[in-house]
Amino acid sequence: MAGNKFLVIQQKMIGDVLNSTLICEHLKIHFPDATIHYVIYEHTLPVVAGNPFIDKIVLFKKEYKTSKSKFYKILKEFK
């Protein structure tokens, strides 16, 4: 089914982020035309950079935890 969109959020440590990429892989296997966005902390980017099962990596920055306006701004990206 074309047009599916998935948002996978993993806000834990590097090992958790690496393990949860299996979710993205299985989504792509079952929904090959789907778009998959993956939300992670900035410091975990090297673990998933270049992963062929992730269409877009969204970095969740520390400032989003302390600033409501910055948090709202990132939420708007998910439309």
C-alpha positions, 0 to 999 in steps of 0.5 A: 500500500503506497503512501504509508508513513511511519514515525519511529521514536527512540530516545534512549542510548546508542544500543537501544537505538541500534536495536530498534533499527530492526523496527525500521527494517521490518516496516520497509520489508512489509511496506516497501513504499512507506516513508520512515522517519526516525527520531533520535538524540543527536549523540546517537546519529553515528549508529544509524547514519546511512541506514537504508531502511530510514528515509529521514533522521530527525534529531531530537536536541536537548533544547527541545526539553527546555523550550516549549517554542523549540519543541513546538517547532519540531512537532510541526515538522511531523505533519 
